[in-house]
Amino acid sequence: KRVVVAIQDPNPLVKNKGLSTLKKSGLRVQVGTCGSQAQELNRSFIKYMTEKKPYVLLKSALSLDGKIATSSGQSQWISSSTARQFSYRMRTEVDAILVGAETVRKEDPQLTSHGLGRNPVRVVLSGSGRIPPKRKIFSRESPTWIYHSSRSGISQRNEWAEWIYVQSKRGASLPFQDILLDLGKRGISKLLIEGGGKTAASALQSHAVDEIYFFLAPLLIGGRDAPTVFEGVGFSKISEAIKLDNVSTQKIGSDILVHAYVHGHC
């Protein structure tokens, strides 16, 4: 006789239809109980339905002094094997994983779940669109989408990969928000970014990131030229810096996982 509902379904195809049917059938419907908990539980789905863009997680492994690689570019492995297993499980819970072309060229990652579950779609940002053909992302485990802005066209071909052109100003980074909209149209509702400092900077400065997962390793790498987790131009004023909410920490192997929501996105 009575139905208790936490929140309404944000999907416009069904919104309010179920509740109307219940009410017309003579049932008492109560909406809002545990609403905040339901919002939290369904935050990625709600964003996808209301903004038509994927919910974005940014993950990185860094030393205690903020370096994601040495000055020579070596980054394997900053995090512990336990932290890497945690990361592989994260990949099973998203629709796509995104990195920059530099990561593909230097590290040749697989970008798979390493047998722990389903593999996400692999997304690569490359202004030129040119990726060495024998890289592991061109394997049959999952599709690979390469976003590029090369006006001369791409001659590369691979049966497991698709090159997607996006318009960009000369010398500028690929338009991150435009890429998110295209990913949304392709059915990607949850995106994990694992790129380097430039890719992270592009996502953060485009206000695209919803959550961060930073694995702090008990290392001090040093070096003025060693890359950091957030590169680009950054912010000139502390008041402009990206603020984080609901920060939590936990021990993962020998590392400390810092998890937080980007202010205004939670």
N, C-alpha and C positions, 0 to 999 in steps of 0.2 A: 504493500500500500504506500510505502514511502521510499524514495530513492535519494541517496545523498551523493552529490557530485562535487569534486574538488574544484575543477575549473572547466570552462567550456573548451571544446576542441577548436583550435585556431584555424584548422583547415577550412577554407571558404567553401569547399564542396559539400561539407557536412555540418558546418557550424549551425547550432541551434536546432537542427532537424531532429536529432534524437530526443532532445529535451521536449520539443513540441509534441512529438509522438507520444511520449510518456504522459505529458500533461493532458493531452486529448483523450488518453485512455483512462483518465480519472486518478492517476497516481499523483501523490504529493512529491514535488521535486525541490530539494534544498541544494542550492549551489553556493560554494565558497568555503566549505569545511576543509581545513588543511590546505587552503589555496596556495599559501606561500611555499609550502613543502612541494606541492604539485608543480608550481612554477619552476622551482629549483630542479626537480627531477626531469622535467621536460624542456629545459631551457634551450637546448640545441634544436629540438623539433619546433619550438615556438618561433625562434628566430628564422628558421628556414621557411616556415609558413607565412610569417608576417613581412619579412624583408626579401624573400626569394634569394637569399644568399646563404652559404654554409656558415655554420658556427665554427670558429677558428681557434685551435689550440696551438700555442707556440712552445716547442720543446727544445732544450739545449743542454749540453753538458759543458761545464766550465770549471776552471780552477778557482781557488778562493780569491785570487787576484783578478778574476774576471776574464781570463783568456780562454778561447775555444780552440786554440792551436798554438804551436810554437811559431817563432818568427820564420822558420823554414817551411811552415805549412803542415807539420805533422800533428794529427789530432787523434790517432788511434793508438791506445784508447785512453781518453781522459777519465771516463766513467768506469765503474766496476762492472764485472760480468752480471752481477745481480741487477744493477741499474739498467743494463742493456736488455736483459730479459723483460724487465718492467716495460721498457720502451717498445719491445716487440709485441707485447700484449696490448699496448695502447693502439698499435697499428691495426689490430683486429677489430677495434671498436669504432673506427672511422671509415668514411667512404673513400677518402683520397689522402695521399701524403705528398707534400710539396717541398721541393728543394730548388736551389739555383743551379745554373749550368756549371758554375765553377766547382761546386761540390761533386757533380757527376764526373767532371774531367779529372779532378785531383784524387778523389777517394773511390770512385767507381762503386758506389753502394748498390745493393740489390733492391732496397726499399720494399722488402717483403716482411711477412710476419715470422719468417724462419720456422715454418711448420707449426706455429702455435694456434693458427686459425685462418680465417679468410684473409686474402691479400688485398690491400687497398689499391685503387687506381693510382698510378704514379704520374705526378705532375711536375714538369720542369719549366722554369723560367729562363729563357735564353733570347737575348736581344737579336743575335745573329741567326739563331736556330740551328747552328752547326754543332753537332755532338759527335764525338768519335764513334764510329759505327759498331765497334765491338764492346761497348759498355754493357754492363749487366742489366741496365734498365730496359734493354731491348730483348728481353726474354719472354717466354710465353706465360709466366706465372700470373701476370695481370697486364691490362692495357697501359700504355704510356702516352700522355698528352703533353706536347711541347708547345708552349706559348712563345711566340716570337714576333718581332716587328720588322723583319727583313723585307724591304720593298722589292728586292730583286727576285723573291721567290725562293723556295727551298727545293733543292734537287735530291736531297736524301729521301730514301724510301725504306720502310720496314713494315712487315705485316702486323707487328704488334704495337706500332706507334702511329700517332696522328699529329701532324704539325698544324697548329691553329694560329692564324694571323690576328694580331691585335694592333690597332693603330696607336702609335706613340710619337711624341715629339722627338726630334733629332737630339741625341745625346742624353735623353731622359730615361729613367727607369720605366719598365713596363707598367701600365696603369693597373695597380693592384685591385682597385674596386671594380673595374671593368672585367677583370679576370674572375673575380668572385661571382659577379652576376652571370657570366657565361657558365661557370661551374654549377651554379644553382640551376640554370636551365638544363644542364646535363644530368641533374638528379643528385648532385653532391650536396648532402645536407650537413656533413661534419668533415672538417679538413684539419689535418695535422701538418704543421710546418716544421721541418727539421733542417732548414737551410742554414747557410752561414750568416755572418754578421750583416752583409749587405741585404740579403733576402729578409732577414728579421727586421732590419731597419725600414725596408720598404713596406712591410706589413704593419709595423707599429706606427710609423708616421702617416700611414693611410687610415689609421684608426680602425683597422680590420681585425685586430686580435681581441678575443674574448677572455681567454685564460692563458696562463703561462705555467710551464713545468720546467724548472731549472734544477739540474742535478749538480750540486756543488761538490767537487772532488777535493780530497785533502792533498792538494798540490799547489805549489807556487811556481808558475812558469816564467813570469817576468818578460821583459823585452818590450821596448817602445814600439816595435813593429809587429809584435804578435797580435793577431786579430782578436777582437772582443765580440761579445754576443750581440751588441747593438752598435752598428757602425753608422755610415751615412753622415749627414751634417749634424744630427742631434738637435738639442735645444739650447738656445743661448741663455735662457733664464730658468732658474729652478722652478718658478711658478708655472712654467710651460711643460715641465716634465710629466711623463705619464705616471699617474698614480694608481696604486694597486690596493685592492680591498680583500678582506677575508683571507689574509695570508696565513698559511699553515705550513708546518714542516714535519717531516718524518725521516727516519733513518732507512735507507735502502742500501744494503751491503755496507761498504765503507763510505758511501756518499750521503749527503743530506739533500732530500728532495724538497724544494720550495715550491709550493703551489699557491696561486693567487688568481683573483679575477681582476680584469682591467676595470678601473673606476668608470662607472657609467654604463657598464655592460652587464651588471648583475642585479 
